[in-house]
Amino acid sequence: MEPPRTIRPGDGQYPETLSRIADRPAELRIVGSLGSSARRVAIVGSRRTDEYGSDVARAIAAGLARAGVSVVSGGALGVDEAAHEGALAAGGHTVAVLGTGIDVCYPAEHRSLFERIVSSGGALLAEQPDGTRGFKSSFPRRNRIVSGLSDAVVVARAAEGSGALITAGWARSQGVPLFAVPGDVRDPLSAGPLDLLRKGARVAAGPEDVLAVLGIEAAPERQMELPSLGGEASALLSALGRRPRHADDVARAAGLGPAAAMAGLLSLEM
């Protein structure tokens, strides 16, 4: 990656939204570009998310990116990772705000992700001095930058005490619109968003909810072109639906025997 550089308030490169918060960083280290988008939305949530949280974060990020909105998150495992990946998959712009020095890859397994963020035109940002490792105390302060950069904050999945709720608190204090993704009320990962909704956060069931508040029209989703499918394969594809199902259930729904269904599913996977 390119070498990091330093940006400061008033230098023409420092983000205008961030310059308006009361405790703005005196300087930031940056690799890459903050982009030309006038709008940014943060998507945050639990590091230990579930499939639902990852899917929703990825889908919202992709929809925002297709509409020209830059997706901001913290570069962590879980929801953060899904948000960055969703923006990249849609060919959009994304910014990772690190809680370490700009030259420290944390978590280590995200080296490839950080490289792709920069190579796709996005940016890595850090307030901590170069070489600073991932101390627990650094991340809550980092979260004020995540919200301060953004025109809205979306909390996807967060148990009680999650760091994502610290970001939500910063958003409230900064006057940034706050959204929460609803989930199963019995699930501990829904506790944070549910509490935010009770306290007045807006519902984010998809990117359209956020874009509407920002006054931005949603862009149509690009449809993947599939090769022509035979009758059995088409029936299986229709029977799969959007939720995990046992192969026997899929076979029955498609009206096929077990052997034919398994062969067809293997063909679809290939």
N, C-alpha and C positions, 0 to 999 in steps of 0.2 A: 504494500500500500504506500501511498504518498506520505511524506513526512508531515507531522502535525504542525499547526500554526496557532497563533493566539489571536483572539478577537476580544475587543473591549467596547463598552458603551460609547456611542458617538463616532465609531470608526467607519460607519457605513456598511459593516458586515454583521454587526451584533443584531440579533433578532429584535424587531420593534416591540413585539408583544412582551418579550422577556424584560426589556428595558423599563417597562412600566410598573413592574412589581416592586414592592417596598424593599425587599432584601435581595435585589438582583445580584448575581455574581459580579465581582469586580472584573473578572476576565474568565474566558473559557478557552479550553484547548479543543481544536476541531480537526478532524480528518474528513475530507470530502466536501460536499456542498449542501447547504441548507435549501437549495432549489429556488425556483422562481414563484412557487405557489404562494398565494396570499393567505391561504387557509391551512391550518394544521389541526388535527384531532388526535388526542392521546387515547390509546386503548391499553388498559392495565388490568391486572388480576393476579390470581394465585399462581405461584410457581408450581404447586402440586395440583394442577387442574385436572379435569376429566376430559373425556372425548367431546362431550357437549360444549364445554368451555372453549376448547381449542377450535372446534368447528365454527362456533358462533364468532369468536374473535377473528378467525381467518376470513369468514364471510363478510363481516362488517368492514374489516380492513380492505378487502378486495373491492367492495362496493365504493368505499370512500376514495380509494386510489383511482378507480375508473372515472370518478367524477372530478379528478384533478386535485384532490385533497391529500396533503402529506400526512402520513401516519407516524405518530410519535409513540415510543414506548421505551422501556428500560433495558432492553437487551437481555433480560433474564430468561430462565427456563419457563415453561408453561404458557400462560396467556401472552406474555410479552413476545416470546418466540413466534407463536401463532400469528400475532398481529403483524410482525415484520414479514413473516413468510407470506401472509395473505397479500400484503401490499406489493411484494416483489413478484408474486405469481401473476398479479394483474398488470404488471409492467409499470407500477407506480413508484412514488418516492416515499422513503421512510427514514426516520431519524432515531438513532438509539442513544439515549442519554445514560452514560455509564456512571456507576458509583465508585469507580476506581480511577487511576491515572489513565490517560488516553492510550498509553502504550502497554497496558496490562489487559490481557484477554480474560475476562471473567463473566460467565463460566468458561473454562478452557475449551469445552466442546463447541463453543460458538465462534471459534476463529473463522471457520468457513462462512458462517452467516454474516459476520462483521465485514469480511472481505467482499461478499456479494452486495451488502448494503452500499458500500463505497463505490464498487465498480459499476453499480446500476445508477449512480448519480446521487445517492443519498449521503448521509453523514453520521459520524460518531462524534458525540460531544462529551466533555468531561470538565468538571470544576476542580477536581482534585489535582495536585501536582503530578507530573510524570513520575512513574514508578510506584505510586500509591496502590497498595493491594486492597482486596475487598474486605474492609473492616465493616462490621455490622452498623456502626454509628454513622457511616457515610451515606447509607442508602435513604434514610428518611429525609435528609437535607437535599439529596439528589431529586427527590420526588417533587419538590417545589419548582424545579426547573422543568420537569416533565409537564406539569400543569401550566406553568407560566409561559411556556412556548406555545400553548395550544388555545384554540378558539372553543374547544369543548373537550370534556374528559368522559370516557366511557369505562365503567367498571364492569367486567364480564363475569368473573367468578371470584369470590373472596369470602373466606371463613372469618369468624370474629378475630380481630387482632391482625388481620392481613395488612401488609405494607401498602396494598392498593388503596386501603381506606385512609391511609395517611395522605396519599395523593388526592383522594376525594376531599379531605379536609383542607388541603392547600387550595384546591380549586374553589371551594366555597369562599375562603378568605380572600381570594384574588378576584372573585366575581366571574369565574369561568363557568359556563353552563355545564351541569353535571347530569350524566345519564347512567342508568344501570340496566343490566340485562336480567330479566326475570328468569327464575329457574324453579325447580321442584322445591317447595317450601320445607320439605322434610330433609333436604340435603344440607349438610353443614356448609358447603361451598356457596349456598344460596343466602346464607345469613347476612353477609355484608350487603349485597345488592338489595335484599328485601328491606333492610334497615334504611338504606339510602332512599328507596322508593317511598317508604313511610314518611321520611323527612323532606320530601318534595322533589327528589331527583326525577328526571323524565325517563320514560321507558325507552329502551333501545332494543327493539326486537329485530332490527335490521338496519342497514346503512341509511335507508330512506328516512327513518325517524330523526337521525342526526342531521342529515342533509337538509331536511325541511326547516329545521330551526336555524340553520346557517343560511337559508335562502338559496341553496344550490340544487339544481335539478339532477336527479340520479341518472347515470349513464346506463344504457342497456347492457346486460351481461352478454359477453361473447359466447355463442353456442359452439360447443365442440362438435366437429363433423365426425360422425361414425361411419364406418364402412357399412355397406348393405348387409343386412342380417337375414338369415333364413327364418322360417316360421318358428322352429323350436327356440332358437336364440332370442328372437323378438319376444316370445312368450315368457322366457326366463327373465329377460331384462325388465319387462313390465311387472313381473311378480316380485322382483327384488325389493322394490320400494325404497324408503329412505332410512329404515331402521334395521339393525342386525336381525337376521332370521336364520333358523336352522335350515340346512339344505333340504331336509324332508318337507318342511313347510313350503319352501319355494317350489319344489317339485309338484306338490299337490296343487298349489295355486296356479301353476303353469299347465296342469293337466298332463304331466309327464311321469313316466316310471323313474325309479331311482337311478338306474344305469344311464338312461338317456339324459336325465337332468345333470348328473355329475359330469358327463362328457360335454354337455352344453356349457356348464359353468366354467369348466377348464378352458373351453374354446373362447369364451368371453374374456376370461382372465388373460389369456395369451394375446 
